[in-house]
Amino acid sequence: MVDDERENLDLLADVLGREGYTNLCTTTRPLEALEMCRAEPPDLLVLDLLMPELDGLGLLDALAEDLEDFELRPVLVVTADRSREAKRRALSRGARDFLTKPFSPSEIRLRVVNLLETRFLYLELRRQNERLEERVRERTADLEEARLEILERLALAAEWRDDDTGEHTRRVGRMAADLGRTIGLSEEETRLVRRAAPLHDVGKIGIHDSILLKPGPLDEEEFEIMKTHARIGAEILSGSRFPSLRAAEEIALSHHERWDGSGYPQGLVRAAIPLRARIVALADVFDSLTHTRVYKPAWTAEEAIDYIGDGAGTQFDPDLVQAFLSLDSVAGRAGVSVTA
């Protein structure tokens, strides 16, 4: 915890100490904080912005260069600077959350719990991977299964934050597989899509609740932060040699691309968007529209079908839309007959 005012540090230490956090390191000197983080990288950094010698943004920049996995170590900025620009700059430099002074002890406790849960989920995933890699030569098939199960649970952890049933990911997987089978994908490729699709939104675990659970439209700044879940998800899934996880990485990165090139994060156009991502995009949108979320009520199946039909050739692959609307799981819910 870094703040040039000792009273603030004492208050933070007292609040967190009462919650059972004992491994707390504090300093009023940013340069000393830099050396402390180099010597023992923290699980969580609580940081003021307005400090002498080196301000909070400068410290973030220095740590981003020094620590190899700094982006996976959450930063909570606690500052008296209430300006939108300060928040934008802090979040763009790697901070995961932003709180203004004066703060309430209960809010600090909640922010710390949320950020550390994300950190520890990552550490547990890494530990599991290390243990499983030791057995890779004898049990390659079991290893892939276990790794995928861990990541599916991580996907559910992210999904349960804005879908308290946790069923959205499973429904998307089933519907994506149905669509893949309808357009003639091999049974092996269909199984691959079925297993990879539920991980499409795993990157949401890196998005703060204040944005993910906002009961209304996001503003421009919030939407820019929300869009980062595609890259976060791809980064979490990257580097695997297993086909299921490579497919999941591809889907996580590209399922918000649009047929006309106006999507994110890469602005891909038409066939440049991976087919698996185009398939999952349709299943994801239909399921999201037809189920209640904190920011919207559920649409009827007819309304969702109209929306997807209107998006053929702009948001969605038009050939896939035609195949999608012919699915029994789609047309049957609307009580209509759709012919190709």
N, C-alpha and C positions, 0 to 999 in steps of 0.2 A: 504494500500500500504506500503510495507516494503522494505527499501533500506538503507544501512548504509551511503549513500551519500545524504545529504539534497538537493543538487542541482537537483538530479534525481527526487526526490519526488516533488520538486517545479514545475519541468517541467511537470510531470505527472498530478499534480493537475491543472495546468494552462490549459493543453490540454483538460482534461476531464471537467473542469469547464466551458470552452467555449462551450461545447456540452450540457450543462444543468445538469450535474451530480453535485449535491450539498452535498450529504451525503458521503463525503470522509474523511476517517481516515488515517493518515500517522504516521509512526514512523521510526526512524533510529535504534531502538533497537529491535532485534528479540525476546528477552524474554518479553519485554513489549507487542509486537505484540501477543504473545501467550496469555497473560492475556486479551488483548483487544478482541481477538476472543472468548475466553471463556465467557467473559461478554456479548458480543453481536456478535454472529456468523455472518460473512459477507455474502452477496450474491456473491461477487467476491473478490478474494485475488490476488493482483499483487505483485509478490515476486522476490527479488533478490536471487541469490544462494550464492555468495561469501560475507559472513558477519562474523564479530567477534562474540564471545559469543556462538552463535548458528547459524549454516549455514542454508541455505534455505531448504536443504534436511532434516535436523534435525527438523526444524519447521514443515515441512509436516508430518513427522512421529509422532510428538507430537500431532498435530491437528487430525490426523487420529485416534488416541487413545481417544482423549478428546471429539470430536464432533460426535454424534451418526450418523448424516447424512452427514458427511464430503464429502463422495464420490459424493454427489449431489450438492456440492458447488464448482463451477469451480475455478481453479487456473491458472493464467497466469504467467509464469516465464519469467522475463526480466533480462537478465544477459549478462555480457561481456565474459562469458565462451562459446566459439564457438564449443567446441569439441562434437563429436557425443556421447561420453560416458556421458557427462553432460546432453544432451538431453534425452538419453535413461533412465538414472537414474531418472531424474525429472518426465518423463511421467510414469515410472513404480511406482513412489511413489504417484501418484494421480493427477499430473498436467494435465490439459486439453490442454494447448497450450504453445508454447515455442517461445520466440522472443529474438534475440541478440541485444546488444547495439553496436553502436548507432542506435536508432530506429527513424523512421519518425513519426510525429504526426498522419498522416492519417492512418498509419498501426495500431498504438495503438488504435485509435478510432474504426476501423473495428473489431479488435480482441475483444475489450470490448463489442461491440454491439452483435457480434455472441455468445459470452459466456453468456451474460446476457439474450439473447433471449431463450437459452436453459434452463437457470435457471428459468426464469419466466414462461415458458411453464410448467415446473414441478410444480411450485407453484400454477399455475392456475388449473392444473389437481388435485392437492391435495385439493384446496379449493372447487372445484366442488364436489369431492368425499365426503368431510365433509358435504356440504349442502345436498347432495342427501341421505346420510346415515340417516339423521334426518327423512326422510319419508319412510324408508325401509319397515316398517311393513304394511303401507297402500298401497304402490305402488311398490311392488317388481318387477313386470314385467317392469314397466316404468323405474325403477332405472337401471335395467340391460341394457335396450335400451339406456338410456342416457350415462351411463358409456362407453358402447361400442362405441357410436358415438364420444365421446370425444377422445377416444383412436384411432379411425379411423382417426380423424382429425390430431392427433399427428403423426400417420403413414404417412399421406399425407404430413405433414410438413417435415418429414424426406425424403420422396420420392421425393418431388419437388426439393430437393437440387441436385439430379443427374438425375432427369427425369422431365423436365419442363412441361410435360403434366399432371403429377400426375396420369396417367391411369394405370401404371404398377401394382399397388396393386389390382385394381379392376379386371384387366384381369387375374391375378394369382388366385384370389378368384373364378372367374367363371370357369376357366379351372380345378382347383383343385376339385370343386364340380362335374364337368362333369366326371372326372376320378373316384371320389368316387362312383358316381352312377353306372358307368360302371363295377366296381369290386364288386358291390352288397352291398354297405353300405346302411343302412336304410335311409329313407328320413330324419329322425331327425338328424342322424349323418352327412348326406350330407349337411344339412343346417348349422350344427355346423362348418364343415370344410369351407363352403362358407363364413361364417362370420368371422372366426378366421384367415383364410389364409392371408387377406390383411394386417394383423399386423406383418407379418413375419420379416420385416426389420425395425421395429420401433426403434430398438437400434441404427440405423444409426444417430439418432439425437444427439448421443454422440460422433460422429466421426468428427474430424475437416475437414473443406473444403479442406485444402491443401492435404489431403489424399483422401477424398471421390471424389473430382473433379480433381484429378491428371490426365492429358491427356496422360497417358502412363502406363506401368507396374509399380506396387509398388515394392520397394525394400523389403528386408527381414524384416527390422524393421517396415516399414510402414504396411506391410501385417499383422504382429503380432498385431499392433494396430487395423487394420481393423477387424480382427477376433473377437475382443472384442465386436463387435456390437451384436453378438448372446447372450452373457451373459447380456449385458446392456438391450437388449430388454426383456429378461426373467425377469430381476429384475424389470423393469418398470411394467410388467404385473403380477407380482407375488402377492400372498396373497389373491386373490379373491375367493369367494365361488361360483361364477357364472360359469357354464360350458363353455360358450363361451370364457371367459377370461382365464380359466384354459387351454383350448385347444390352445388358442393363445400363452400362455406362453410356452407350450410344443413345439409348432411349431417354435417359435422364437429361442428357445434354440437349437433345433436339426436339423434345415433344411439344415445345411451345413455338417452334418454327411454323411459319404460315406459307401456304402454296404460292402466294403473291410476293413473298420476300419481306413482308412487314413484321415478321415474328422476331423472336430473340432466342438465344443470345448472339447468333452469328448472322442473322438475316439471310438464311439460305432460301433458294428459290426452287420450286417444283421438284424435279427428280434429284436435285442435289440434297434434299432432305432424305435421310435414310428411311427406307420403307417401313422398318419396324417402328420408327418414331411417328410416321404418318398414321400407322394403324393405331397406335396407343393414343395419339392425339384425339382421334374420333371417339374411342371408348371412354377416355378420361372426360372429355367435354360432355358427352351424353350423360354419363353417370353423375357428374358434378351438377349439371343442370336439373336433373330429376330427383335430387336429394337435397334436403335442407342443410344449409351451412349457416354459420353465425352471422354472415353478412348478407344472406338472402334466403327466401323461402324456396321450397321445391317447385319446379315447373312441372306441368303435365308432360307426359310422353309426346303428345301431339305438338306442344309448344317446342319441345326440344328437337323433334324431327323437323319442324319448320325452320328452326334456327340453323340446323346442320345443312338442310337443303339449300337455304339461302347462302350458306358459306361455301358451297361447292365452287371451286375455281378461284376463290379468294383466300379463305382460311384453310380449306381442306382440299386434298386431292380429289378431283371430281369423279374419277373412276372408283376410288375407294368409297366415296359417299354413296354411289349407286349400289355397290355391294353391301355397304353397311345397312342401308335402309331396307335391304331385302332379308336381313337376318330375322329369324323368328323371334329372337329375344328382344328385338327392337320393334318390329311391326306388330308383334303380338301384344305388347304392352299398350300400344296405341289403339288396338282394335281395328287395324286397317290392313289392307292387302297391298303390298308394294311389289311391283314387277320390275324386272331389270329391262 
